[in-house]
Amino acid sequence: MASNSMEKIPQKITGGCLCGGVRYEINFSPEHDWQRGPHTCQCTQCRKNCGSLVYNFHTVRAGEISWTSTTTYAEYNSSPGCYRSFCKKCGSPLAWTDHGVNTDIELAIGTIDEQFLLGERDGKDKPLGAYGLALANPDCDHFYVRNEIPGVTDKVASSGTKFWEGSKRDPMAKSAD
């Protein structure tokens, strides 16, 4: 992420599922990669997992996250070595990880507590801002843009680096739109 005095970078955030059975805390390391952390995915698995056309993630290292409550935590083996974690009570999708390759966790942005995404609110209930841009920066990476839906999701990845599939290798040329 480009350096800008207006940008806020969190040191610590919390989040969890809808019912509260799964909770986590993230303490970002000083080396956390804020440019490669946030990304979107439009693959079919992600769409079906989150129930939305575009899934927003933020990559964290396993050492940065502490699962503070796992009462209802469960994993689904979605493909060889890859797991999607969710709450088995309320159904909230939480993360994706490839246990066979690394210990990075693709955390679902929507599970981050509101105070870290939106911040405090003014007298008219308008959010005053917190860390939403750092956590879900639209200028970062976008995976499986081959599944963009013309006129619907093709503008989601109008900036940032586009990847035809899910690898961070061989990016497509940046969009000229």
Sequence and secondary structure as in RCSB ss.txt:
>XXXX:A:sequence
MASNSMEKIPQKITGGCLCGGVRYEINFSPEHDWQRGPHTCQCTQCRKNCGSLVYNFHTVRAGEISWTSTTTYAE
YNSSPGCYRSFCKKCGSPLAWTDHGVNTDIELAIGTIDEQFLLGERDGKDKPLGAYGLALANPDCDHFYVRNEIP
GVTDKVASSGTKFWEGSKRDPMAKSAD
>XXXX:A:secstr
    TT    SEEEEE SSSSEEEEEE  TT  TTTSEEEE  HHHHHHHTSSSEEEEEE GGGEEEEEETTEEE
EEEETTEEEEEETTT  EEEEEETTT   EEEEGGGB HHHHT  B TTS B   SHHHHS TTSEEE GGG  T
TTTTTTTSSSEE SSS SSS       
